[in-house]
Amino acid sequence: MSDELKSEYESLLQFLYLAPVGLVQMKSNGEIVMINPLSAQLLLPIAPDGDLSNFFSTLENIAPELHSMCNSFTKKRGQICDSLRVQLTAGIPGKEDPKVLAFSLLKLDADRIMAVISDVSLVVKREKQLQHNEAWFNAIFSGVTEYALISLDSEGNIENWNISLERLGKFKAIDVENKPYSIFFPKDSTDQERLKDRLSEADENGWSLFESWCLRNDGSRFWGSSIISPLENSLHEHFNPPRYSLIIRDISEKRNSTEDLIKASFNDHLTGISNRRAFFEAAGLEFERWKKRPRPLSILAIDADYFKKVNDTYGHASGDEVLKHLSKVLQDSVREMDLVARLGGEEFSALLPSTDMDGAIKIAERIRTYIADSVLDVDGQQIRYTVSIGVSTVNQYVTGIDMLLKIADEALYASKHEGRNRVTAINPDATNTLQK
């Protein structure tokens, strides 16, 4: 190498090491060839045993979709993904923000990939506030012909009927008056605690805004944007006892146009269920609600037993089918208001609002038993597998979702240590005593 070329090469290396973003150059199999200090700083906390030799192995339990994206990218060169966000932690409310990294991958040639890594935690926090404000304005000023305006009493019961209810949901006065506003939502998508949460959030923040499936009187569904706000009297004072306005808009058309973007951001690429980011956002919100109005809240940590053996015996394609089957069983085993997510690899979790430990154990046992009794047919191969499950429930000793999930993981490891294909629960206390 000539002195001039060597000098240029050294200058390039210096630039890479001092760049304000994380940079990683790797082979197509993920083997890291070059990593700058910022990348090492961002990845070390999540690297198994501090090993940063392989990019895909480091992120296997956090963002397995990155490896799949690289494998499925067929062009000789080009951008594989742009700013794919991965949430690492839920944070601690009032003390520590959630940790979110953004990954961009660029294929340089047949055997070289460059990764750009950024810490976007603060950006995400600001975006959420902006999105909330934008959604509020849209709820007020958009779609003025496709909405229903409802007045609620202090308990969330519908005070009276108006023509907008018939226009949007085909409701008559006899269908709604003096009934809880839960009649506008699918039965298992909410409960009494969540109905009260939204009224409390409206009192505290001036409004409670959410999107969800809504019901018409004939049972048909539409995707709706709902906003609850406290009503004021002629002196601009809140009523005592409080009264509220509820506005529901049909935004099905908007949802259809952005469905691909939503799936890419909040759904697992392989199984279609919620991803890590969606889980932490939902779990963080439920924990905030628990802090304000304590009620049962449980988490399941679920892991497919001997999954590596399944891959080695039947192949990775069959292993993917096992993960899809497990995802479907999890979805079919919980309510619509619950959330199941793939956190990475063969690791899954279920968020169970308004569910105490006994109820969570029953759900876990139902899942475990169904899986153990199932035979999965994949291209003529009969595959049996089992799962181990850990259960934890929030109480006064739990400081945040990260801690609750860690305790559920400890219970999961106990299940594996004791032979797998079983459920173990840990009740968080000063000593974290095992409860089987």
N, C-alpha and C positions, 0 to 999 in steps of 0.2 A: 504494500500500500504506500503510495507517495506521501510525502510530508504534507502536501496541500490537502489531499483527500483525507488523511488522518486527522488533520486539524478540523476540517469540516465535520467529520464524524464525531469528534470529541465535542464540538460546539453543539451538534444535534443532541448528543447524550446529555449535555449540561442543560439544554433547553427542556428536554423531557423530564429531567429530575427536578427542575425548578418550576415546572408548569403549575398553574394555580388549580388544575384539576387532576384527578387521578388518572394515570395512563398505564395500561398493561398491554404488552405484546405477548401473544401466545401462539402455540402451534394449533392446528385444527382439532387436536385431541384435548386441548385445554392446558397443555404443559406450558408453564410460564417461562418466557425467555427473558423478558425485561419488565420490571415493575418499579415505578417511581415511589418516593417516600410517602406521598399523600395517599396513594392507593394502598400501600401497606398499612398505613394508619387507619384507613377506613375498613379494610378487610380483616385485619388481625383479630378484632373482637368476635368475629363470627367464624373464623377458621378453626376447623377441628384440630385440637392439639397444637394450634399455632402454625400449622403447616400451610404455606402458601406456594407449594410447588405446582399445583394444578388449579386453574381458575374454576373449572366446572365442579370439581370436588369440593372446593371451598364454599360454593354457593348451592350445592346439591340440596341441602335441607332448607334453603331460604328461597331460592329462585330457580327451580329445576327447568323452567321454561326457556332459560337462556341457552342451555345445551340443546334442547329440542329445536329451537329457532335456528341455531347454527347448522345442525344436522339436516334440516329441511330446506336450507337456503341453497338453491341450485345454480345461481349465477356464478360466473368465474370471479367476480369481484363486485363490491357494492355494499350499501348500508343494510345490515341485517335487522337492526332495530334502533329506534331513536328515543332516548330519554325514557326508557321503561322504568317505572317507579316500583321500588320494592321497600316495603315497610319492615324494619327490623324489630322495633320495640313499640309498645303502646304508650310509653312514657308514664309519668306520675302526675296526675292532675294538680295544677298549681305549682309544681316543682320542676318538672322536666318534660319538655315537648317530645312527641313521638319522633323516633329516628327514621328518616326516609332517605334512601339512596336512589339516584337515577343512573341507569346504565345505557350507553350507546355502543353498539358493536359494528365494526366495519371489517369486511372481508377484503384483505389486501391481495391475496392470491390463493392458490389451492391449499397452501399449508400455513398461512399466516393470518391471524385475526388481531385487530387492535380494539381494545376496550377503553372507553372514556367513562370515568366514574365521578359523580358529583354528589355532595351532601346537599339535598334540597329540602331539608327539614323546615327551615324558616320560610322558604318559598311556599311550601305546601300549607303552612299555617296561615300565611297571608291570603293565599288563593281561597281557602275555605271561607274566610271572612268575606271576601269579595263575592264568591259564589252565593253565599247566604244572602247578601244584600241584593244581588242581581235577581235571585229567585224571589225575594220578597216583592220587588218592584214588578216582576212578571206576574206574580200572583194577583197583584192589585190591578194592573193596567192592561194585561194581555187577555185575549180570548173572552171578551166581555159578553159574548152571546152564549158561551158554553160553560156556564157556571151555575152553582146553586149557592144561595146565601141563607144561612140558618142562624137563628138566635138560640143560645143555650143558657140554661140556668146555672147556678153555682155547682151543681152536681154533674153537669154535662148532659142534662136531659133537654130535648128539643121543646122549645116553648110554643112555637106555632108554625103553621104551614104557610108557604107562599108559592106562587106560580113557578118560580125558578126550580123548585124541587120536582115538579111534574115535568118541566122541560128537560132537565138533565137526567133524572132518574125514574120518571114515571111514577112518582110517589103521590098518593092522595093524603088528605089531612088525617084520616083515620090510621094511616100507615106509620105516621111519624110523631104526632103530637104526644108529649109527655114520655117519649121513649128515649133511651140513651143514644148518643150519636154513634155508638158502635154499630148500629144497624146499617151504616153506610160502608162497612168494611167486612171482608170475609171473616167468618166466625173464629177460625184458629189463627188469624193474623194479629190479633190484639187481645188484651184482657183488661180487667178493671183497673189494675195498677198502671198500665200504660196509658189508659184513658185519662187517669188522674195526673200522670206525669205531664201530659201535653197541656193540661189546664194550668198546672204549676209553672211550666216553662213559659207559658203566655204571661202569667202574672209577673215572673221575674224579668223576662227579656222584652216584654211588649208584644211578643208574638211567638207562636210555635209553628214551624213550617216543616212539612214532610211530604214525601211522595210515596205512593203505595197503590196496591190494587183497591179499587172501590167497587161497590155493588149497586146495580139498579134494582128496582123493585121486583123485576122479573127474574132476578138471579144472575143476569149477565154481568160481566166484568168490564171495567175500563181502567186505564192507568190514570190516576188522578194526582193533582197537586193540591194540598190542603193547607190552609193557614187559619189558626185560631188566635184571636185578639181579644183583650178585655174591652168591654163596652164602657162608655162614659156617659154621664148625665149631661144636662144642659149647662152645668157649671164646669164641665170638663174634669169631673171627678169620677173615679171608678165607683161603680155601684157597690153597695154593701147590704146584703151579700152580693158577691160578684156575679156578673153576667158576661157572656162572651158571644162573639160572632164567629161563625165557621164558614169559610168560603171553600168550596170544592170545585176545581176546574178539571175538565177532561183534556188531558194532554197526551192522549194515546198517539196521535200523529207525530208529535214532537219526539216521543220516546222511540217510535219506530225508526225515525230518521237518524237517531243517535245510538241505536242499539249496538252496532258494531263497536263503537267507541267505548260504550259502557262495558261491554263484555271484555274488551282488551284491557280495561283498567281494573275491573273488579271481579273477573271470573278466571278460574284456572284454565289454562289453555288445553289441557288433556281431558279433564273430567267435566268441565262446564259448571261446576259448583263454585262458590265464592273462593277467592284467593286470600292470601295472607293479609294484603292491604285491606280488603273488605272486612275481614274478621276483626282486625285491630280497631278499625273505625267503629264498627258496631259494638264491640266489646267495651271500648272506651266510653261510648255514650251510655251504655247500660250501667257501667260502674259509676258514672257521674250521677245517674238517676238513683242508684242505690245509696250514694253518699247523702243525697238530699232527703230521700224517703226510703229507709232501709226495708228491703223485702228479699225473699230468696232469689239467689242468682248463682247458677252452677255452670261448670265447664267440664266437658269430657275431652280427654286426650286419647286418641285412638291410633293404633299402629298395627299394620299387617305383620303377622308373625312370619319369621323366616322368609322375608320377601326376596332376599338375595338368592335363596335356594330356588324360589319360584322362577326367577329370571334365568338362573343357570340351567334349570331343568327344562323349562318350556320355551325359553326365549323372551326377549324384552317386549316383543309385540304382545305376547300372552300376558306378561306382567302388566302391561298397560290396560289390558282388558280386566284384569283383577282389580286394578285401581278404579276403573270406571264402575265395575260392579259394586265395589265397596261404597263408592260415592252415592250410587242410587239407593242402596240399602239405608245409608245414613239419612238421605233426604226423605225416604218413605217412612222413617221411624220417628220423625219429629214433627212438631207443629209448624205451621206457616210462619209464625212469629219467631221461631227459633232460627238459628243460622248454623249451617255446617260448612266447613271450609277445608281446603287442602293447604296445609302450611308449608309443605315441601316433601319431596320424596314420597315415602309411604306413610307420612305423618298427617293426621287429620285432627280436627277439633270440632266440637259442637258447643255453641253458646246457647244456654237454656235459661232465659229470663223467667222469673216467677216460678222457679223450680227448686225445691229444697234438696238436700242430699239424698233422702230416701227416694224421692221421685227421680232424681238423676241416676241413681243406682239401678232402678227398675228399667229406665230407658236403656242404660248401658247393657244390662243383662239381656234385654230383648234383642239388641243389636248383636251381641256376642253369640247368643243362641242361634239366631237366624243364620249368621255367617257360618257357624260350625256345622249346621245341618244342610248347607247349600252345596250343590255340585255345579260348577261353572263349566259349560261346554264351549271350548274355543277351538274351532277348526277340527273337531273330532276328538280333541284331547279333554279328558275329564280332570278338572282341577279342583281340588279341595284346599281350603286355607282357613286360618283362624285369625282372630284379632285379640290383642290385649288392650285393656282400657283402664285409664286412671280417671278418678272423679275428685273434684274439689268444689267447695261452696264458699262464697264470700261470707266473712264475718268481720268483727271489729279488728282482728289482727292483720287483715289483708290491706296492703297499702296501694295496690294497683293491679291492673290486669296482668302485667308481666309476672308479678308475684303469684297470682292465682294460677296462671298457666304453668309456672315453674312447679308449683305444688302438685298440679294435675300430672305433670311429667314425672315427678317423683313417684306418684302412685302408679303410673304406667310402668316405670322401671321395676317397681316392686312386683307388679303382675308378671312381668317377664322373668324376673329372678325366681319367682315361685312356680315357674313351669309354663307360663304363657296360657293363652285361651282362658283368661279370667279377668275379673273386674276387681280393682282395689280402690278404696276411697281414703283420702286423707282429709281429716277435719282440721283446718288451720287453727292452731293455738300457740301458746308460748313455746311448746315443745314439739309441735307438729306430730302428734300422736297418731299412729296408724289405726284406722278403723276399717275392718274387713267386713 
